[in-house]
Amino acid sequence: MLIGMSAAGTLSPYIEFKDVCKAFGDRVVLQDVSFDVLPGEMVCILGRSGVGKSVALHNIMGFLKPDSGRVIVAGQDITGYNEAQLEGIRKKVTMVFQNGALFDSLTVGENVAFPLREKRELSEEQIFQVVDGLLEMVGVKEMRELLPSDLSTGMKRSVAIARALSAQPECVLYDEPTTMVDPLMGNLLGDLIARLKLQLHLTSVVVTHDMRLAKKLADRIVFLHEGRVIFFGPYKDMENSTEPIIREFLELDELKLEA
């Protein structure tokens, strides 16, 4: 049986949330959240700030654990996994953090090489070639010798994506990839994420409040509001939703475009 295929021959989800609840003290962040991501699919998690979008990503990585419900990643129920077991999952699933999370004291090239050196499988010459290819793929090859402090926010995100890809993941999670970048850079990052999905057949989850990015990227949308999923499906279906919160989001985006 093929990985990702069920006995009936249909695709099994690569990621699945089953009635996930998560609270911090009295503040309920996720409430009975259920959705899935198929192998090779790109799902965008949309919603206002503070609705639990990034918390969902942290549950996929195992940085946080649900208070109730189940989290399935790469076909494995990771809900009760310890750190040693999660290491195996994190070799398959990697995350591009909002701040880039680059090592300040390492050059761009050394940052991207870091996961490759950790594996100890390649010679320095091979690592150099892989890093060069990845930096070229994300459009920052000429910045190889610069430090992260020399880069704009958008360029740091591009480097963080290259570093994530150097781990050869099956799935990449992006946390607000276009936040705090200018519209042109945001557009370039969106194009890059779309291209990587097609070229590398990656399973992807993108957390964003940027409707245009979601429209460009998403096979399906999870829309969170007050900790609950109020829509899950294709973007085109969301455009026809009568849900007031979703209508407000769509109309605000149209105003931005007119401006």
Secondary structure, 3 states (H helix, E strand, C coil): CCCCECCCCCECCCEEEEEEEEEECCEEEEEEEEEEECCCCEEEEECCCCCCHHHHHHHHHCCCCCCEEEEEECCEECCCCCHHHHHHHHHHEEEECCCCCCCCCCCHHHHHHHHHHHHCCCCHHHHHHHHHHHHHHCCCHHHCCCCHHHCCHHHHHHHHHHHHHHCCCCEEEEECCCCCCCHHHHHHHHHHHHHHHHHHCCEEEEECCCHHHHHHHCCEEEEEECCEEEEEECHHHHHCCCCHHHHHHHHHHHHHHHC
